[in-house]
Each structure stands twice: as C-alpha cells, then as structure tokens.
Amino acid sequence: MILYDPSLAINFHDYGIMLPISPDRGKRILEFLGKDYCPGAREECLPYPGPVLGLSEALAYLNIAEPSGNDRASRDDLERIHSREYIASLYDASSKGLEAALHETYELIDAQGQHNRYEPESAKKPLADLFSMILAQAGGTSLACRLALAPGPGFCYFLGGGMHHARYGSGSGFCLINDVALAAFKILAEAAHDGDRPAPSEKPVRLIWIIDLDAHKGDGTAELIRLSRQRGELLNPQRPAAHNGGGKKPCILSLSIHMAKGWPLNTESIAVAREGWAPLVPSDVDIGIDLGEEKEYTPRLMQGIRELEGLSAALYPGAEKPDLALVVDGADPYEHDGLPSSCLLKLSLEQCLERDNYVYRYLRDRSIPSAWILSGGYGDRAWEPPAYFLQGIRACKGDT
C-alpha cells in the first residue's frame, strides 16, 4: 500500500527556504501511477501496490482512535532518541532555540552571516510553523512501519520522510529530527508495550534492519543507534554474546550505501568532526561508492545485505531474519538529481530500478515486512525513480 496525504507535503518556499525540493513530488508519483488521490479506495480497483491511504484511513486501518495528534511524532518519541536539552529548545516558544536550529539545519545563514538560500521577505508562513509539519512527516514514517507490520501485503511506501542526518543534539543536512531512527525505536517500544498503544503486530518485534539507499551517508541514524547501544538499550553486534544481554534485548542494524566522498564525508565536515560522533560513526555495514563505480552499486549492495544476514545470525541464532526492514529510498543518487552535493554518484534510471527491485524482491521473497520512505531527491525529476519502481512492483509481484 501507499501512504500519502496532501497535508504532509512541505513547500519550503512558503517558509522562505529556497531548496530545490518539489512540494508536489508525491502527487506527481501518484499521477504517473494513474492514481488520483482517493484514500480508502478498494484495493481491487487500483493497480498494485494500492490502496492509497491518507492519514485518517491509515489510523482507521490500524484501529487507532484518532484524537488529534495520533498522526504526528510526540515529544516522548523525540526524547527517546534525541537529547532532552535539544528537544526542549525546539519546544520552548519563549526562546530562539527553534529558530536557531532551523537556521543551522537548513543552512540558512552562511559563514559571513548572510542569508543562504533563504528569502524570509518572500515567506508566506512563519519559519517556526515548519516544526509542526516536520513532526507530521515523522509521524508518517512511524505509520508506514505499523502498516507494513499489520496483516496484509507486508509492504508500505510512504511518500515522505527520510530525515536521516539529524543527530543526538542537533539537526543536520536539512533534517531537524531523525524520523528514521524515531520510527524504529518507537516500533520496538510499542512492541514492548511501552505506552498506551497496542503492539504494532501480533508477532514480537525485536530485530529491525535499516537499509539506507540515500546518496548521503546515514550518519545521524548511525550515531543514534550507537548511543542507544552504549546506554544498554539495544544489542551490540560488536560485543560478545555473554556481555550482550543473552539475546533478550532488541536490536537495530543499519546499512548505508552512499557516496564515498562528498557531504557529510567532505574535507570541511571531517575537519570539524569529533571522533565517535556523526559523520565519523559507521553504520553496521558502510558502503562507499565512488563516482565511476555505479556498475558496482547493486553487487556491493547485495554483499552488504549478506553482511547484515551474518550479523543477525550471530545475534539471534536460528531467528536471524528481521521482523521489519525500514528502507530509506533516496532518489538523490539519480543522475538527474538537482542538488549539487549529490553529484558524486550518478545512477541511471535503470540502475536506480535495479537497486530498488533487488531490495524489494529480497524482502518479499523472505516475507520480511518492509516500510519504504521517499527520502532524498531534488529538482524537477526527483519523482522518477520511485514512480517507476512502484509501477514495476505490479509486474514483478508474482515472479520468483
């Protein structure tokens, strides 16, 4: 199924932020698929992977009562992964914390104190109002995970999300909060009946894979997972089994395949980086692809997933298959991407589809529920890789 709601589409230009991010990317994908926005339509009336669910329909599908706020990330969700001090600064209306965090996250002020890709005089909405939209986007990622785990096809594609650069105590790389880590930790907490909501599925959830296909390294997610392991909340694949809680704790394993050079691994970022913190924290499987190595992308991704299998088998012998895979389906490796910092990886449309189809088939053939999020993609053609991928799912639905 596809999770899409027009109310979640962020038009950054409305806030004076002049990023090359199309606010109608999700709409263009649905138009390409021949689907009008018709939440709740019967699946047999739509091509796979229908139906399209809006927020209200998704909550109803999951039997979640819908007082206002169930469709967005809560403060408790944020404090589960980010520092309390950072989150407090975002919620404190009397301080300048939120405004400063937005300036830093979206790189709105340059080193000379001048506006950078920022035109506040043309804004239609207050900059601070963006926070509510970001919380709603993060809520969409969590809903996608719950929909993937619910009885049904075991697949949900959310036309939003992907803020994988946000770190423990700050935003980074156009990501104010980390919805990827937030969703994974929230699912584990709900599986342990932490909070008022029921568990996301009848089957216990203890092992989650994050497969990050964005052009930029998933550095914030890796940092947040590392810190949780240090706090003893998650199993650590680098520690001996005897010192790892006897396999009773949950685990999140991450794979990131990304540009080997370029932000956040460029010279300027590395020069100010601290050891043990993003972007120097590796994912469990880190795969850097250099410009010119595009033909090696999918073969190296295949090898990386085999490494995830090995790590999982060592942690949970005999039950190494993840209970959920969260796929960060970045379109910014696409050769027609419109962001300059994505230019060191140029996959053709065919290579993007080869990548996505491999991951989809791998997870489908092993009956691993998967939640996909739109993630990075810039410029007028960023809708193309996910649209063609979703179109192709129908054709490969029954293959082997």
SULTA-V138587 format. One record per backbone hydrogen bond with DSSP energy under -1.0 kcal/mol. NH is the residue of the N-H (numbers start at 1). CO is the residue of the C=O. Records with the same first field share a line. If there is no record, write none. Layout:
NH->CO / CO
This chain:
2->51
3->157
4->53
8->5
9->6
14->11
15->12
16->13
17->12
18->117
21->19
25->22
28->24
29->25
30->26
31->27
32->28
33->29
34->31
35->30
38->36
40->52
41->38
45->42
46->43
50->47
53->2
58->54
59->55
60->56
61->57
62->58
63->60
64->59
70->67
72->69
73->135
78->74
79->75
80->76
81->78
82->78
83->168
87->83
88->84
89->85
90->86
91->87
92->88
93->91
95->92
100->96
101->97
102->98
103->99
104->100
105->101
106->102
108->103
110->114
113->110
116->108
119->16
122->119
123->120
124->14
125->14
129->126
130->127
131->128
134->130
135->131
136->132
137->133
138->134
139->135
140->136
141->137
142->138
143->139
144->140
145->141
146->142
147->143
148->144
149->145
150->146
156->370
157->1
158->372
159->3
160->158
164->162
167->170
172->175
174->105
175->172
179->177
182->178
183->179
184->180
185->181
186->182
187->183
188->184
189->185
190->186
191->187
192->188
193->190
194->189
208->251
209->324
210->253
211->326
212->255
213->328
219->217
221->164
222->218
223->219
224->220
225->221
226->222
227->223
228->224
229->225
230->226
231->227
232->229
233->228
235->250
239->236
243->240
244->241
246->241
248->245
251->206
253->208
255->210
256->285
257->212
258->287
259->215
260->289
265->262
270->266
271->267
277->274
280->277
285->254
287->256
289->258
293->290
296->293
297->294
300->296
301->297
302->298
303->299
304->300
305->301
306->302
307->303
308->304
309->305
310->306
311->307
312->308
313->309
314->310
315->311
316->312
319->316
323->207
324->207
325->369
326->209
327->371
328->211
329->327 / 373
330->328
331->376
334->331
335->347
337->334
338->378
342->339
343->340
345->342
347->333
352->348
353->349
354->350
355->351
356->352
357->353
358->354
359->355
360->356
361->357
362->358
363->359
364->360
365->361
367->364
368->363
370->154
371->325
372->156
373->327
374->158 / 160
379->20
382->379
384->381
387->383
388->384
389->385
390->386
391->387
392->388
393->389
396->392
